[in-house]
Amino acid sequence: MKIKRYFARDMRSALRAVQQEQGPDAVILSSHESEQGIELVAAVDYDESLIHQARRPSGRQAEQAAQAPPQAGAPAGLSSLEHQFEAMREMLETRLDAVSASYHTDSTGRRSAHALLSGIGIRAGHAARLSEGVDAALPAAAARKRVMSLLAAQLPLASRDVLVNGGALALVGPTGVGKTTTAAKLAARHILHCGQGSVQFVGTDEYRIGAQEQLAAFGRILGAPLHRVHGADELSEILQARRKDELILVDTAGIGGRDLVLHQQFDLLRPQARLHRALCLSAATSGPDLAMQSRRFSAAKPNCLILTKLDETQQLGQALSFLLDRKLPLVYTSDGQQVPEDLHLPRALDLLACAIEQRRRCSQPGAQEEARACA
């Protein structure tokens, strides 16, 4: 057993000295105030039975203690025990302070980064992984900025406009996500650049009269003809006849993913080697439903993604988590009904600023400027 006496100006300093020299297994045997401040006796590698034996009073001491009249106040044994408990409490607090200080030094930034990701709706697994990529020594503000940079770098965004020189694009996805309106936005944008007669609509949805009428109305307004096709050969002929810089937009049915008719439309699209296939999903959809819809429409072999209704969600992070999972390049986003103003090429900065602004919109003024500074 190694016993040593320590002197310090206060209990916390004395306990820190004990811990530094004798380690976390040290035991405080006694403590009291002295001229130097606090005097501690501590031991390590001790035999507890010897300590109890040393503390046990001799026969004469026990006899004197039994004959002594009771004293006012706490008994000496209880006072000593309370003192030891106080010393143990102080040591525990010192250790907790050390752990806390280490935690704040190493992890406060990461905790803040993780909280930001969770707050915007990033799924727990991605939030933990991204937070681990943050330097543990960074302060909270710098850590949040860093984790946003890491998230931005991992979002699968298209590096260019896939339809800048025209082409052919089929829009697939569930009912109600805005495929037809997105087709109109793409058409109007292309016409602004290339002029009238540069866009053709193709409709495959024979099952929803309203969808056909809406697409035909857009076609009349934009001066873009609408072709209704019933088979893969008809679609192939239209695609093969496409002129340079012309844009062909194929609007498909959005009926339930288990419906046989939907899979018949997939058969119509699959042979078309010249056709981009964009999976259209609403950003206002929950994470699990996004994953389910993606699986249902996987038979269409989509090679890119369009996110609609960014203005109708309060947690864009769920859609961003889906992007991280699916690794399908995001080619366009939509955040309103205006044609074509509310269609955008995706930028990581804008997406993250939008996600943070949504989180703070109702509680803090000037959220957009702060969100952009953080992103």
C-alpha positions as CSV (number, residue, x, y, z in Angstrom):
1,M,0.0,0.0,0.0
2,K,1.3,3.5,-0.9
3,I,0.2,6.3,1.3
4,K,1.0,9.9,0.8
5,R,0.0,13.2,2.4
6,Y,-1.1,16.2,0.2
7,F,-1.4,19.8,0.9
8,A,-3.2,22.3,-1.2
9,R,-5.1,25.6,-1.0
10,D,-8.5,24.0,-1.5
11,M,-10.1,20.6,-1.8
12,R,-10.4,20.6,-5.5
13,S,-6.7,21.4,-6.0
14,A,-5.7,18.6,-3.5
15,L,-7.9,16.1,-5.3
16,R,-6.4,17.0,-8.6
17,A,-2.9,16.5,-7.3
18,V,-4.0,13.0,-5.9
19,Q,-5.5,12.1,-9.3
20,Q,-2.5,13.2,-11.3
21,E,0.1,11.4,-9.1
22,Q,-1.8,8.3,-7.9
23,G,-4.3,7.9,-10.7
24,P,-8.0,7.2,-10.6
25,D,-7.7,4.2,-8.3
26,A,-6.5,6.4,-5.4
27,V,-8.6,6.3,-2.2
28,I,-8.9,9.3,0.2
29,L,-8.1,8.0,3.8
30,S,-8.6,11.3,5.6
31,S,-8.9,15.0,5.0
32,H,-9.0,18.1,7.2
33,E,-8.1,21.8,7.2
34,S,-4.5,22.8,8.0
35,E,-2.4,26.0,8.1
36,Q,-1.5,25.3,4.4
37,G,-5.2,25.0,3.5
38,I,-6.4,21.4,3.0
39,E,-4.5,18.3,4.1
40,L,-5.4,15.0,2.4
41,V,-4.1,11.5,3.0
42,A,-4.5,9.2,0.0
43,A,-3.5,5.7,-0.7
44,V,-3.3,3.4,-3.7
45,D,-3.0,-0.4,-3.8
46,Y,-4.3,-0.6,-0.3
47,D,-5.6,-3.6,1.6
48,E,-9.1,-2.7,2.7
49,S,-9.1,-5.1,5.6
50,L,-6.0,-3.5,7.1
51,I,-7.7,-0.1,6.9
52,H,-10.7,-1.4,8.8
53,Q,-8.5,-3.0,11.4
54,A,-6.5,0.1,11.9
55,R,-9.6,2.1,12.3
56,R,-11.2,-0.4,14.8
57,P,-10.8,1.0,18.4
58,S,-8.8,-1.0,20.9
59,G,-10.5,-2.7,23.8
60,R,-9.8,0.2,26.2
61,Q,-10.9,2.8,23.5
62,A,-14.1,0.9,23.0
63,E,-14.7,0.7,26.8
64,Q,-14.1,4.5,27.1
65,A,-16.4,5.2,24.2
66,A,-19.1,3.1,25.7
67,Q,-18.8,4.8,29.1
68,A,-18.6,8.3,27.7
69,P,-21.8,10.4,28.0
70,P,-23.4,11.3,24.7
71,Q,-22.3,14.6,23.2
72,A,-24.4,17.2,21.6
73,G,-24.2,17.3,17.9
74,A,-23.1,14.6,15.5
75,P,-20.9,11.7,16.8
76,A,-17.3,11.8,15.9
77,G,-17.5,8.7,13.8
78,L,-20.4,10.1,11.8
79,S,-18.6,13.4,11.3
80,S,-15.6,11.6,10.0
81,L,-17.7,9.6,7.6
82,E,-19.5,12.7,6.3
83,H,-16.1,14.3,5.8
84,Q,-15.0,11.3,3.8
85,F,-18.2,11.4,1.7
86,E,-17.6,15.1,1.1
87,A,-14.0,14.3,-0.1
88,M,-15.4,11.5,-2.4
89,R,-18.0,13.9,-3.7
90,E,-15.3,16.5,-4.4
91,M,-13.2,13.9,-6.2
92,L,-16.1,12.8,-8.3
93,E,-16.9,16.4,-9.3
94,T,-13.3,16.9,-10.2
95,R,-13.3,13.9,-12.4
96,L,-16.6,14.9,-14.0
97,D,-15.2,18.4,-14.6
98,A,-12.2,16.8,-16.3
99,V,-14.4,14.6,-18.4
100,S,-16.7,17.5,-19.2
101,A,-13.8,19.8,-20.2
102,S,-12.4,17.1,-22.4
103,Y,-15.8,16.5,-24.0
104,H,-16.3,20.2,-24.7
105,T,-12.9,20.5,-26.1
106,D,-13.1,17.5,-28.3
107,S,-16.8,17.2,-29.1
108,T,-18.8,20.5,-28.6
109,G,-18.3,21.3,-32.3
110,R,-19.3,17.9,-33.4
111,R,-22.4,17.9,-31.2
112,S,-23.4,21.3,-32.6
113,A,-22.8,20.0,-36.2
114,H,-24.8,16.8,-35.5
115,A,-27.7,18.9,-34.0
116,L,-27.8,21.1,-37.1
117,L,-28.0,18.1,-39.4
118,S,-30.7,16.5,-37.3
119,G,-32.6,19.8,-37.1
120,I,-32.9,20.1,-40.8
121,G,-34.1,16.4,-41.1
122,I,-30.9,14.6,-42.1
123,R,-31.3,10.9,-41.1
124,A,-29.4,9.8,-38.0
125,G,-26.9,7.6,-39.7
126,H,-25.8,10.3,-42.2
127,A,-25.8,12.9,-39.4
128,A,-23.4,10.8,-37.3
129,R,-21.1,9.9,-40.2
130,L,-20.9,13.5,-41.4
131,S,-20.3,14.8,-37.9
132,E,-17.4,12.4,-37.4
133,G,-15.7,14.1,-40.4
134,V,-15.6,17.4,-38.4
135,D,-12.3,18.3,-36.6
136,A,-13.0,17.8,-32.9
137,A,-11.1,20.9,-32.0
138,L,-13.3,23.2,-34.0
139,P,-15.7,25.6,-32.1
140,A,-19.4,25.2,-32.7
141,A,-19.8,27.8,-35.4
142,A,-16.9,26.6,-37.5
143,A,-18.0,23.0,-37.0
144,R,-21.5,23.8,-38.3
145,K,-20.0,25.5,-41.4
146,R,-17.6,22.5,-41.9
147,V,-20.4,19.9,-41.7
148,M,-22.5,21.8,-44.2
149,S,-19.5,21.8,-46.6
150,L,-19.1,18.1,-46.1
151,L,-22.8,17.5,-46.8
152,A,-22.7,19.8,-49.9
153,A,-19.8,17.9,-51.3
154,Q,-21.6,14.6,-51.0
155,L,-24.9,15.6,-52.5
156,P,-25.2,14.0,-56.0
157,L,-25.9,17.0,-58.1
158,A,-25.7,17.1,-61.9
159,S,-22.6,19.0,-63.0
160,R,-24.4,20.5,-66.0
161,D,-27.8,21.1,-67.5
162,V,-28.6,17.8,-69.2
163,L,-31.0,19.5,-71.6
164,V,-29.0,22.6,-72.5
165,N,-28.8,21.5,-76.1
166,G,-32.2,19.9,-76.3
167,G,-32.7,16.2,-76.1
168,A,-35.4,13.9,-74.8
169,L,-36.6,13.5,-71.3
170,A,-39.3,11.2,-69.8
171,L,-40.8,12.3,-66.4
172,V,-41.8,9.3,-64.2
173,G,-43.1,9.3,-60.7
174,P,-46.2,9.0,-58.5
175,T,-49.4,11.0,-59.0
176,G,-49.4,14.5,-57.6
177,V,-45.7,15.3,-57.6
178,G,-46.1,17.8,-60.4
179,K,-44.7,16.0,-63.5
180,T,-46.9,17.8,-66.0
181,T,-46.2,21.2,-64.5
182,T,-42.5,20.4,-64.5
183,A,-42.7,19.4,-68.2
184,A,-44.3,22.8,-68.9
185,K,-41.6,24.6,-67.0
186,L,-38.9,22.8,-68.9
187,A,-40.7,23.5,-72.2
188,A,-41.1,27.2,-71.5
189,R,-37.5,27.6,-70.5
190,H,-36.3,25.9,-73.7
191,I,-38.6,28.0,-75.9
192,L,-37.2,31.2,-74.3
193,H,-33.7,30.1,-75.4
194,C,-34.4,28.4,-78.7
195,G,-37.7,29.9,-79.9
196,Q,-41.1,28.6,-80.9
197,G,-41.2,25.1,-82.5
198,S,-38.3,23.8,-80.4
199,V,-40.4,21.6,-78.1
200,Q,-42.7,18.6,-78.5
201,F,-44.8,17.0,-75.8
202,V,-45.5,13.3,-75.8
203,G,-48.2,11.9,-73.6
204,T,-48.5,8.3,-72.5
205,D,-51.2,8.8,-69.9
206,E,-54.4,7.5,-71.4
207,Y,-56.0,6.9,-68.0
208,R,-56.3,10.4,-66.5
209,I,-58.4,12.7,-68.7
210,G,-57.4,15.7,-66.6
211,A,-53.7,15.1,-67.2
212,Q,-54.1,14.9,-71.0
213,E,-56.2,18.1,-71.0
214,Q,-53.6,20.0,-68.8
215,L,-50.7,18.9,-71.0
216,A,-52.7,19.9,-74.2
217,A,-53.4,23.3,-72.7
218,F,-49.7,23.9,-71.9
219,G,-48.9,22.8,-75.5
220,R,-51.4,25.3,-77.0
221,I,-50.0,28.2,-74.8
222,L,-46.4,27.4,-75.6
223,G,-46.9,26.4,-79.2
224,A,-45.7,22.9,-78.6
225,P,-47.5,20.0,-80.3
226,L,-48.7,17.1,-78.2
227,H,-48.4,13.5,-79.5
228,R,-50.2,10.7,-77.8
229,V,-48.4,7.4,-78.1
230,H,-49.6,3.9,-77.4
231,G,-46.5,1.8,-77.9
232,A,-42.7,1.7,-77.9
233,D,-42.4,1.9,-81.7
234,E,-44.4,5.1,-81.9
235,L,-42.2,6.7,-79.3
236,S,-39.0,5.5,-81.0
237,E,-40.1,7.1,-84.3
238,I,-40.6,10.5,-82.6
239,L,-37.3,10.3,-80.9
240,Q,-35.5,9.3,-84.1
241,A,-37.0,12.3,-85.9
242,R,-35.9,14.8,-83.3
243,R,-34.1,17.8,-84.8
244,K,-30.9,19.3,-83.4
245,D,-31.6,21.5,-80.4
246,E,-35.2,20.3,-80.2
247,L,-36.5,19.2,-76.8
248,I,-39.0,16.2,-76.5
249,L,-40.7,15.9,-73.1
250,V,-42.5,12.6,-72.3
251,D,-45.2,12.9,-69.6
252,T,-46.1,9.5,-68.1
253,A,-48.9,8.3,-65.9
254,G,-48.4,8.5,-62.2
255,I,-50.9,5.8,-61.1
256,G,-50.0,3.5,-58.3
257,G,-46.7,1.7,-58.4
258,R,-48.3,-1.7,-58.2
259,D,-50.6,-1.1,-61.1
260,L,-50.1,-3.3,-64.2
261,V,-50.7,-0.3,-66.4
262,L,-47.7,1.5,-64.9
263,H,-45.4,-1.4,-65.8
264,Q,-46.7,-1.4,-69.3
265,Q,-45.5,2.2,-69.5
266,F,-42.1,1.1,-68.2
267,D,-42.0,-1.3,-71.1
268,L,-42.6,1.6,-73.5
269,L,-39.7,3.6,-72.1
270,R,-37.0,0.9,-71.5
271,P,-36.1,0.4,-75.2
272,Q,-35.4,4.1,-75.8
273,A,-31.6,4.5,-75.7
274,R,-31.9,8.2,-76.5
275,L,-34.2,9.0,-73.6
276,H,-33.2,10.5,-70.3
277,R,-35.5,9.2,-67.5
278,A,-36.1,11.5,-64.6
279,L,-37.7,10.3,-61.4
280,C,-39.9,13.1,-60.2
281,L,-40.5,13.1,-56.4
282,S,-41.9,15.7,-54.0
283,A,-39.6,17.1,-51.4
284,A,-42.6,17.2,-49.1
285,T,-42.7,13.4,-49.0
286,S,-41.4,11.6,-45.9
287,G,-38.1,9.8,-46.1
288,P,-39.5,6.2,-45.9
289,D,-42.1,7.1,-48.6
290,L,-39.4,8.5,-50.9
291,A,-37.5,5.3,-50.6
292,M,-40.7,3.3,-51.3
293,Q,-41.6,5.3,-54.4
294,S,-38.1,5.0,-55.7
295,R,-38.3,1.2,-55.5
296,R,-41.7,1.2,-57.2
297,F,-40.4,3.2,-60.1
298,S,-37.0,1.6,-60.4
299,A,-38.3,-0.6,-63.3
300,A,-38.4,2.6,-65.4
301,K,-34.5,2.7,-65.0
302,P,-34.4,6.4,-64.1
303,N,-30.9,7.9,-64.5
304,C,-31.6,11.3,-62.8
305,L,-33.9,12.9,-60.3
306,I,-36.1,16.0,-60.1
307,L,-37.3,17.3,-56.7
308,T,-40.5,19.2,-56.7
309,K,-42.4,21.2,-54.1
310,L,-39.4,22.4,-52.1
311,D,-41.7,25.2,-51.0
312,E,-44.1,22.7,-49.4
313,T,-41.8,21.0,-46.9
314,Q,-40.4,22.1,-43.5
315,Q,-37.7,19.4,-43.5
316,L,-35.8,19.3,-46.7
317,G,-33.2,17.2,-45.0
318,Q,-35.4,14.1,-45.5
319,A,-35.1,14.5,-49.3
320,L,-31.4,15.3,-49.0
321,S,-30.9,12.1,-47.0
322,F,-32.7,10.2,-49.8
323,L,-30.3,11.8,-52.3
324,L,-27.3,10.5,-50.2
325,D,-28.9,7.0,-50.1
326,R,-29.9,6.8,-53.8
327,K,-26.9,8.5,-55.4
328,L,-29.1,9.5,-58.3
329,P,-27.9,12.8,-59.7
330,L,-30.3,15.7,-59.1
331,V,-30.9,17.6,-62.3
332,Y,-33.7,20.1,-61.4
333,T,-35.6,21.4,-58.5
334,S,-39.0,23.2,-58.3
335,D,-40.4,25.4,-55.6
336,G,-43.7,26.9,-57.0
337,Q,-46.2,27.0,-59.7
338,Q,-44.8,29.8,-61.8
339,V,-43.7,28.7,-65.3
340,P,-40.8,28.7,-65.9
341,E,-39.5,30.8,-63.0
342,D,-39.9,28.2,-60.3
343,L,-37.6,25.6,-62.0
344,H,-34.0,25.7,-61.0
345,L,-30.7,23.9,-61.6
346,P,-29.6,22.5,-58.3
347,R,-26.9,24.2,-56.3
348,A,-25.7,22.8,-53.0
349,L,-25.5,26.2,-51.4
350,D,-29.1,27.0,-52.2
351,L,-30.4,23.6,-51.1
352,L,-28.7,23.8,-47.7
353,A,-29.6,27.5,-47.2
354,C,-33.2,26.5,-47.9
355,A,-33.1,23.6,-45.5
356,I,-31.7,25.8,-42.7
357,E,-34.1,28.6,-43.4
358,Q,-37.1,26.2,-43.2
359,R,-35.9,25.2,-39.8
360,R,-35.7,28.8,-38.5
361,R,-38.4,30.4,-40.5
362,C,-41.0,30.8,-37.8
363,S,-38.6,31.6,-34.9
364,Q,-35.9,33.9,-36.2
365,P,-35.9,36.9,-38.5
366,G,-33.2,37.2,-41.1
367,A,-32.9,33.4,-41.3
368,Q,-32.0,33.3,-44.9
369,E,-28.9,35.5,-44.5
370,E,-27.7,33.4,-41.5
371,A,-28.5,30.2,-43.4
372,R,-26.4,31.2,-46.3
373,A,-23.5,32.3,-44.1
374,C,-23.6,28.9,-42.4
375,A,-23.9,27.0,-45.7
